[in-house]
Amino acid sequence: MARLRVEKVQEAIQHEISNMLLHDVKDPRIQFVTVTGVELTDDMSYAKVFISMYGPEEKQEETWKALNKALGFMRTEIAKRIRLRFAPTLILQKDKSMEYSAHIQSILDKINKEEKTLAEAQAEAEAGQHE
């Protein structure tokens, strides 16, 4: 039963932080940010918030600094909006899954291209032998 509550609070925190970043946080450095997930400890004292950022590396660093600066505001707002007695301490974590999946996709594309080239070369060789 307790785990179900933790999961519901995780979803609520993810939803509220996403809304805050869209509407309430006024820092212009925070752009192209997505909250991809939240992991809450069983005692609900800590929440690891996974953040995915887009854009050039310099912009991402500025965004990261701005997000860390806004943590206190976000924690206070979560306590108000979700009506928790104790708001969890928020820990931001960069979510690299999008970058990783893009890297894997590029490797797969390269392998497919090489296999296609090899298959075409074999087909030409076979066609040359039959003539």
Backbone as a printed PyTorch tensor [residue, N CA C, xyz], in Angstrom:
tensor([[[  0.8250,  -1.2020,   0.0000],
         [  0.0000,   0.0000,   0.0000],
         [  0.8650,   1.2600,   0.0000]],

        [[  1.9520,   1.2480,   0.7780],
         [  2.8170,   2.4220,   0.8720],
         [  3.4820,   2.7060,  -0.4740]],

        [[  3.8640,   1.6540,  -1.1990],
         [  4.5380,   1.8430,  -2.4890],
         [  3.6030,   2.4990,  -3.5020]],

        [[  2.3240,   2.1680,  -3.4250],
         [  1.3460,   2.7800,  -4.3220],
         [  1.2900,   4.2870,  -4.0790]],

        [[  1.3150,   4.6920,  -2.8260],
         [  1.3040,   6.1240,  -2.4930],
         [  2.5650,   6.8000,  -3.0230]],

        [[  3.6940,   6.1400,  -2.8690],
         [  4.9640,   6.7020,  -3.3570],
         [  4.8890,   6.9070,  -4.8630]],

        [[  4.3550,   5.9370,  -5.5820],
         [  4.2500,   6.0480,  -7.0360],
         [  3.3190,   7.1910,  -7.4490]],

        [[  2.2300,   7.3510,  -6.7240],
         [  1.3050,   8.4490,  -7.0420],
         [  1.9490,   9.8010,  -6.7620]],

        [[  2.7020,   9.8970,  -5.6590],
         [  3.3780,  11.1480,  -5.3350],
         [  4.4700,  11.4320,  -6.3650]],

        [[  5.1740,  10.3910,  -6.8270],
         [  6.1840,  10.5660,  -7.8850],
         [  5.5580,  11.1910,  -9.1180]],

        [[  4.4350,  10.6460,  -9.5580],
         [  3.7510,  11.1720, -10.7370],
         [  3.3130,  12.6140, -10.5230]],

        [[  2.8040,  12.8980,  -9.3190],
         [  2.3450,  14.2520,  -9.0170],
         [  3.5210,  15.2350,  -9.0280]],

        [[  4.6530,  14.8120,  -8.4630],
         [  5.8370,  15.6760,  -8.4450],
         [  6.3120,  15.9450,  -9.8650]],

        [[  6.3710,  14.9130, -10.6930],
         [  6.8030,  15.0850, -12.0840],
         [  5.8750,  16.0640, -12.8060]],

        [[  4.5940,  15.8990, -12.6330],
         [  3.6140,  16.7730, -13.2780],
         [  3.7670,  18.2140, -12.7970]],

        [[  3.9010,  18.4050, -11.4980],
         [  3.9910,  19.7630, -10.9450],
         [  5.2940,  20.4540, -11.3480]],

        [[  6.4060,  19.7290, -11.3240],
         [  7.6730,  20.3480, -11.7220],
         [  7.6250,  20.7300, -13.2010]],

        [[  7.0520,  19.8780, -14.0230],
         [  6.9040,  20.2080, -15.4500],
         [  6.0870,  21.4900, -15.6200]],

        [[  4.9840,  21.5850, -14.8890],
         [  4.1560,  22.7910, -14.9670],
         [  4.9050,  24.0190, -14.4710]],

        [[  5.6490,  23.8570, -13.3840],
         [  6.4220,  24.9850, -12.8510],
         [  7.4290,  25.4860, -13.8680]],

        [[  8.1330,  24.5640, -14.5100],
         [  9.1470,  24.9600, -15.4830],
         [  8.5190,  25.6540, -16.6870]],

        [[  7.3100,  25.2590, -17.0420],
         [  6.6220,  25.8760, -18.1730],
         [  6.0370,  27.2510, -17.8350]],

        [[  5.4470,  27.3830, -16.6340],
         [  4.6470,  28.5600, -16.3380],
         [  5.1740,  29.4530, -15.2240]],

        [[  5.8280,  28.8920, -14.2180],
         [  6.1120,  29.6640, -13.0080],
         [  7.5540,  30.1220, -12.8540]],

        [[  8.4960,  29.3300, -13.2970],
         [  9.9010,  29.7170, -13.1780],
         [ 10.1940,  30.7510, -14.2620]],

        [[ 10.5850,  31.9260, -13.8500],
         [ 10.7350,  33.0470, -14.7890],
         [ 12.1540,  33.2020, -15.3410]],

        [[ 13.0640,  32.3320, -14.9610],
         [ 14.4480,  32.4400, -15.4110],
         [ 14.5310,  32.1740, -16.9140]],

        [[ 15.0180,  33.1360, -17.7020],
         [ 15.0760,  32.9540, -19.1620],
         [ 16.0880,  31.8810, -19.5920]],

        [[ 16.9840,  31.4900, -18.6980],
         [ 17.9770,  30.4640, -19.0600],
         [ 17.3520,  29.0710, -19.1310]],

        [[ 16.1950,  28.9000, -18.5110],
         [ 15.5560,  27.5830, -18.4850],
         [ 14.6640,  27.4520, -19.7220]],

        [[ 15.2310,  26.7660, -20.7290],
         [ 14.5230,  26.5220, -21.9810],
         [ 14.8270,  25.1090, -22.4500]],

        [[ 13.8990,  24.5440, -23.1830],
         [ 14.0750,  23.2120, -23.7770],
         [ 14.4360,  22.1640, -22.7290]],

        [[ 13.6450,  22.1390, -21.6640],
         [ 13.8650,  21.2180, -20.5570],
         [ 12.6480,  20.3120, -20.4360]],

        [[ 12.8940,  19.0250, -20.2070],
         [ 11.8220,  18.0650, -20.0020],
         [ 12.1050,  17.2740, -18.7370]],

        [[ 11.0870,  17.1050, -17.9130],
         [ 11.2040,  16.2440, -16.7330],
         [ 10.8200,  14.8500, -17.2050]],

        [[ 11.8100,  13.9510, -17.2420],
         [ 11.5590,  12.6200, -17.8000],
         [ 11.1450,  11.6020, -16.7500]],

        [[ 11.3690,  11.9190, -15.4770],
         [ 10.9660,  10.9770, -14.4400],
         [ 11.3310,  11.4730, -13.0620]],

        [[ 10.7320,  10.8250, -12.0600],
         [ 11.0190,  11.1340, -10.6650],
         [ 11.1030,   9.8150,  -9.9150]],

        [[ 12.1580,   9.6700,  -9.1120],
         [ 12.2890,   8.5050,  -8.2290],
         [ 12.2580,   9.0140,  -6.8020]],

        [[ 11.2890,   8.5470,  -6.0580],
         [ 11.0960,   8.9700,  -4.6840],
         [ 11.5180,   7.8390,  -3.7580]],

        [[ 12.2450,   8.1690,  -2.6850],
         [ 12.6140,   7.1370,  -1.7140],
         [ 11.3500,   6.6620,  -0.9970]],

        [[ 11.4080,   5.4710,  -0.4090],
         [ 10.2300,   4.9080,   0.2440],
         [  9.7130,   5.7840,   1.3840]],

        [[ 10.6120,   6.4840,   2.0720],
         [ 10.1690,   7.3730,   3.1570],
         [  9.7960,   8.7600,   2.6390]],

        [[  9.8700,   8.9610,   1.3330],
         [  9.5020,  10.1990,   0.6360],
         [ 10.2910,  11.4140,   1.1240]],

        [[ 11.5340,  11.1900,   1.5480],
         [ 12.3490,  12.3220,   2.0020],
         [ 13.2160,  12.8830,   0.8750]],

        [[ 13.5020,  12.0800,  -0.1260],
         [ 14.3190,  12.5210,  -1.2550],
         [ 13.6310,  12.1660,  -2.5590]],

        [[ 13.7080,  13.0830,  -3.5060],
         [ 13.1580,  12.8400,  -4.8400],
         [ 14.2400,  13.1440,  -5.8570]],

        [[ 14.6020,  12.1360,  -6.6170],
         [ 15.5650,  12.3190,  -7.7000],
         [ 14.7600,  12.6720,  -8.9470]],

        [[ 15.0080,  13.8630,  -9.4800],
         [ 14.2590,  14.3720, -10.6220],
         [ 15.1610,  14.2820, -11.8540]],

        [[ 14.7330,  13.5050, -12.8420],
         [ 15.5130,  13.3170, -14.0550],
         [ 15.1220,  14.3730, -15.0790]],

        [[ 16.1270,  15.1080, -15.5380],
         [ 15.9280,  16.2370, -16.4380],
         [ 16.6430,  15.9660, -17.7520]],

        [[ 15.9330,  16.1820, -18.8530],
         [ 16.5240,  16.0760, -20.1760],
         [ 16.5730,  17.4820, -20.7680]],

        [[ 17.7480,  17.8620, -21.2620],
         [ 17.9260,  19.2030, -21.8270],
         [ 18.3500,  19.0870, -23.2840]],

        [[ 17.9230,  20.0640, -24.0700],
         [ 18.2490,  20.0840, -25.4880],
         [ 18.9940,  21.3630, -25.8110]],

        [[ 19.7650,  21.3210, -26.8650],
         [ 20.4930,  22.5050, -27.3030],
         [ 21.9860,  22.3330, -27.1560]],

        [[ 22.7360,  23.4020, -27.4900],
         [ 24.1910,  23.3390, -27.4060],
         [ 24.6670,  23.1610, -25.9570]],

        [[ 25.8650,  22.6370, -25.8210],
         [ 26.4300,  22.3250, -24.5030],
         [ 26.4920,  23.5450, -23.5870]],

        [[ 26.8590,  24.7170, -24.1220],
         [ 26.9650,  25.9260, -23.2920],
         [ 25.6070,  26.2960, -22.7220]],

        [[ 24.5700,  26.2140, -23.5540],
         [ 23.2070,  26.5260, -23.1090],
         [ 22.7460,  25.5370, -22.0490]],

        [[ 23.1250,  24.2690, -22.2350],
         [ 22.7380,  23.2540, -21.2590],
         [ 23.3730,  23.5320, -19.9040]],

        [[ 24.6170,  23.9850, -19.8900],
         [ 25.2800,  24.3090, -18.6200],
         [ 24.5920,  25.4790, -17.9260]],

        [[ 24.2270,  26.5080, -18.6930],
         [ 23.4980,  27.6470, -18.1280],
         [ 22.1590,  27.1960, -17.5680]],

        [[ 21.4660,  26.3500, -18.3150],
         [ 20.1650,  25.8320, -17.8830],
         [ 20.3180,  25.0310, -16.6030]],

        [[ 21.3650,  24.2100, -16.5300],
         [ 21.6110,  23.3790, -15.3550],
         [ 21.8200,  24.2460, -14.1130]],

        [[ 22.5920,  25.3180, -14.2510],
         [ 22.8320,  26.2320, -13.1240],
         [ 21.5270,  26.8910, -12.6880]],

        [[ 20.7190,  27.3170, -13.6560],
         [ 19.4460,  27.9650, -13.3410],
         [ 18.4850,  26.9940, -12.6500]],

        [[ 18.4770,  25.7390, -13.1100],
         [ 17.6050,  24.7430, -12.4880],
         [ 18.0140,  24.5040, -11.0330]],

        [[ 19.3020,  24.3960, -10.7940],
         [ 19.7710,  24.1810,  -9.4200],
         [ 19.4510,  25.3800,  -8.5340]],

        [[ 19.4600,  26.5620,  -9.1230],
         [ 19.1230,  27.7660,  -8.3640],
         [ 17.6390,  27.7890,  -7.9980]],

        [[ 16.8010,  27.1900,  -8.8220],
         [ 15.3500,  27.1890,  -8.6130],
         [ 14.8610,  26.0400,  -7.7320]],

        [[ 15.7600,  25.2040,  -7.2290],
         [ 15.3490,  24.0390,  -6.4460],
         [ 14.5320,  24.4080,  -5.2170]],

        [[ 14.9490,  25.4270,  -4.4890],
         [ 14.2230,  25.8360,  -3.2860],
         [ 12.7940,  26.2390,  -3.5970]],

        [[ 12.6290,  27.0310,  -4.6500],
         [ 11.3000,  27.4470,  -5.0940],
         [ 10.4550,  26.2250,  -5.4470]],

        [[ 11.0450,  25.2950,  -6.2150],
         [ 10.2960,  24.1080,  -6.6410],
         [  9.8830,  23.2570,  -5.4450]],

        [[ 10.7610,  23.1160,  -4.4740],
         [ 10.4370,  22.3090,  -3.2920],
         [  9.2920,  22.9410,  -2.5040]],

        [[  9.3440,  24.2540,  -2.3290],
         [  8.2870,  24.9580,  -1.6090],
         [  6.9500,  24.8160,  -2.3340]],

        [[  6.9830,  24.9790,  -3.6390],
         [  5.7550,  24.8690,  -4.4320],
         [  5.1800,  23.4580,  -4.3920]],

        [[  6.0440,  22.4520,  -4.4150],
         [  5.5700,  21.0640,  -4.3460],
         [  4.8480,  20.8230,  -3.0310]],

        [[  5.4080,  21.3350,  -1.9420],
         [  4.7700,  21.1710,  -0.6340],
         [  3.3740,  21.8050,  -0.6350]],

        [[  3.2390,  22.9530,  -1.2740],
         [  1.9390,  23.6310,  -1.3270],
         [  0.9580,  22.9000,  -2.2360]],

        [[  1.4150,  22.5750,  -3.4360],
         [  0.5170,  22.0360,  -4.4550],
         [  0.0720,  20.6090,  -4.1800]],

        [[  0.9490,  19.8040,  -3.6300],
         [  0.5910,  18.4010,  -3.3880],
         [  0.1240,  18.2140,  -1.9380]],

        [[  0.2680,  19.2500,  -1.1370],
         [ -0.1310,  19.2300,   0.2730],
         [  0.5640,  18.1150,   1.0400]],

        [[  1.8790,  18.1600,   0.9910],
         [  2.6880,  17.2100,   1.7610],
         [  3.1100,  17.8640,   3.0610]],

        [[  3.1470,  17.0860,   4.1260],
         [  3.6010,  17.6210,   5.3990],
         [  5.0680,  18.0130,   5.3050]],

        [[  5.8620,  17.1290,   4.7020],
         [  7.2860,  17.3930,   4.4940],
         [  7.5730,  17.2380,   3.0090]],

        [[  8.0500,  18.2930,   2.4150],
         [  8.3970,  18.2190,   0.9930],
         [  9.7260,  17.4780,   0.8570]],

        [[  9.8380,  16.5880,  -0.1080],
         [ 11.0980,  15.8650,  -0.2860],
         [ 12.2080,  16.8020,  -0.7710]],

        [[ 13.4280,  16.4760,  -0.3900],
         [ 14.5850,  17.1910,  -0.9090],
         [ 14.7530,  16.7860,  -2.3640]],

        [[ 14.8220,  17.7750,  -3.2430],
         [ 14.9260,  17.4980,  -4.6760],
         [ 16.3930,  17.3820,  -5.0870]],

        [[ 16.6850,  16.3470,  -5.8340],
         [ 18.0270,  16.1280,  -6.3720],
         [ 17.8790,  16.0360,  -7.8850]],

        [[ 18.5130,  16.9550,  -8.5790],
         [ 18.4360,  16.9320, -10.0350],
         [ 19.4580,  15.9610, -10.6030]],

        [[ 19.0400,  15.2390, -11.6180],
         [ 19.8990,  14.2630, -12.2820],
         [ 19.7330,  14.4580, -13.7800]],

        [[ 20.8400,  14.6080, -14.5000],
         [ 20.7560,  14.7390, -15.9600],
         [ 20.3690,  13.3920, -16.5520]],

        [[ 19.3680,  13.4240, -17.4090],
         [ 18.9160,  12.2160, -18.0840],
         [ 19.5880,  12.1600, -19.4480]],

        [[ 20.4960,  11.2360, -19.6040],
         [ 21.2540,  11.1060, -20.8510],
         [ 20.6590,  10.0460, -21.7710]],

        [[ 19.4890,   9.5400, -21.4570],
         [ 18.9280,   8.4410, -22.2400],
         [ 18.6640,   8.8330, -23.6960]],

        [[ 18.2630,  10.0850, -23.9300],
         [ 18.0110,  10.5150, -25.3080],
         [ 19.3090,  10.5370, -26.1090]],

        [[ 20.3670,  11.0580, -25.5080],
         [ 21.6680,  11.0930, -26.1830],
         [ 22.1590,   9.6730, -26.4350]],

        [[ 21.9850,   8.8100, -25.4510],
         [ 22.4340,   7.4240, -25.5760],
         [ 21.6640,   6.7100, -26.6880]],

        [[ 20.3510,   6.9130, -26.7290],
         [ 19.5670,   6.2360, -27.7670],
         [ 19.9160,   6.7720, -29.1600]],

        [[ 20.2220,   8.0630, -29.2670],
         [ 20.6480,   8.6260, -30.5520],
         [ 21.9830,   8.0160, -30.9800]],

        [[ 22.8800,   7.8210, -30.0170],
         [ 24.1780,   7.2060, -30.3040],
         [ 23.9860,   5.7680, -30.7890]],

        [[ 23.1530,   5.0070, -30.1060],
         [ 22.8800,   3.6220, -30.4950],
         [ 22.2490,   3.5870, -31.8870]],

        [[ 21.3170,   4.5110, -32.1490],
         [ 20.6700,   4.5560, -33.4630],
         [ 21.6850,   4.8410, -34.5660]],

        [[ 22.6380,   5.7370, -34.3110],
         [ 23.6450,   6.0360, -35.3330],
         [ 24.5300,   4.8160, -35.5970]],

        [[ 24.8400,   4.0530, -34.5560],
         [ 25.6260,   2.8250, -34.7360],
         [ 24.8330,   1.8210, -35.5630]],

        [[ 23.5490,   1.6540, -35.2530],
         [ 22.7130,   0.7170, -36.0080],
         [ 22.5820,   1.1440, -37.4750]],

        [[ 22.4350,   2.4380, -37.7100],
         [ 22.3510,   2.9410, -39.0860],
         [ 23.6400,   2.6360, -39.8530]],

        [[ 24.7730,   2.8280, -39.1860],
         [ 26.0670,   2.5550, -39.8120],
         [ 26.1910,   1.0700, -40.1660]],

        [[ 25.7810,   0.1990, -39.2510],
         [ 25.8410,  -1.2480, -39.4970],
         [ 24.9340,  -1.6160, -40.6640]],

        [[ 23.7170,  -1.0850, -40.6780],
         [ 22.7860,  -1.3730, -41.7810],
         [ 23.3440,  -0.9140, -43.1210]],

        [[ 23.9570,   0.2480, -43.1410],
         [ 24.5390,   0.7760, -44.3800],
         [ 25.6690,  -0.1360, -44.8590]],

        [[ 26.5300,  -0.5800, -43.9240],
         [ 27.6280,  -1.4780, -44.2820],
         [ 27.1060,  -2.8120, -44.7960]],

        [[ 26.0620,  -3.3560, -44.1560],
         [ 25.4860,  -4.6270, -44.5970],
         [ 24.8700,  -4.4870, -45.9910]],

        [[ 24.2140,  -3.3480, -46.2300],
         [ 23.6000,  -3.1160, -47.5370],
         [ 24.6760,  -3.0330, -48.6140]],

        [[ 25.7680,  -2.3250, -48.3360],
         [ 26.8730,  -2.2010, -49.2780],
         [ 27.4960,  -3.5670, -49.5580]],

        [[ 27.6680,  -4.3600, -48.5050],
         [ 28.2370,  -5.7000, -48.6490],
         [ 27.3170,  -6.5980, -49.4730]],

        [[ 26.0140,  -6.5240, -49.2210],
         [ 25.0540,  -7.3320, -49.9700],
         [ 25.0430,  -6.9410, -51.4450]],

        [[ 25.1390,  -5.6420, -51.7280],
         [ 25.1720,  -5.1870, -53.1230],
         [ 26.4380,  -5.6680, -53.8160]],

        [[ 27.5610,  -5.6480, -53.1200],
         [ 28.8280,  -6.1140, -53.6890],
         [ 28.7650,  -7.6100, -53.9850]],

        [[ 28.1470,  -8.3690, -53.0810],
         [ 28.0130,  -9.8150, -53.2940],
         [ 27.0930, -10.0940, -54.4830]],

        [[ 26.0230,  -9.3320, -54.6070],
         [ 25.0730,  -9.5240, -55.7140],
         [ 25.7620,  -9.2110, -57.0450]],

        [[ 26.5840,  -8.1810, -57.0980],
         [ 27.3210,  -7.8400, -58.3180],
         [ 28.3270,  -8.9340, -58.6580]],

        [[ 28.9650,  -9.4740, -57.6360],
         [ 29.9550, -10.5360, -57.8590],
         [ 29.2740, -11.7770, -58.4080]],

        [[ 28.1160, -12.1210, -57.8530],
         [ 27.3750, -13.2890, -58.3320],
         [ 26.8730, -13.0720, -59.7530]],

        [[ 26.4290, -11.8690, -60.0430],
         [ 25.9410, -11.5630, -61.3920],
         [ 27.0920, -11.6480, -62.3860]],

        [[ 28.2980, -11.2560, -62.0010],
         [ 29.4660, -11.3320, -62.8630],
         [ 29.8800, -12.7620, -63.1280]],

        [[ 29.6630, -13.6650, -62.1900],
         [ 30.0370, -15.0660, -62.3600],
         [ 29.0830, -15.7830, -63.3030]],

        [[ 27.8370, -15.3950, -63.3300],
         [ 26.8240, -16.0690, -64.1530],
         [ 26.9100, -15.6610, -65.6240]],

        [[ 27.6340, -14.6360, -65.9460],
         [ 27.7130, -14.1800, -67.3320],
         [ 28.7340, -14.9040, -68.1120]]])
